Amino acid sequence: MIDQDFIQMIEKCKQDAQKDLPNIRILIDGFITQKSTDKITIEHTLDTLLDYALLEVGEEEFKRLHKYYESVNKNNADFYWRSYHDMLGL
């Protein structure tokens, strides 16, 4: 049986992730409009969105940033796509 405290902790994490999405959308917009090639920052954002995916948050944002990152670094973008599918069992 799953502990109620654990369920509440997961729900809190999910709420925090949802609150963070507007800032992540702004960050993604900036990457795209500025045609950023900053691998470290883009990948850090993708890592964050992979974490959020486990909470069922940020799927649209992950896919949008991934699509952009393909134009910057196809090999690394492919790694993130595989990781996303592996994590979600797709």
Helices and strands as residue ranges (DSSP letters): H 4-33, H 39-53, H 59-72, H 74-88
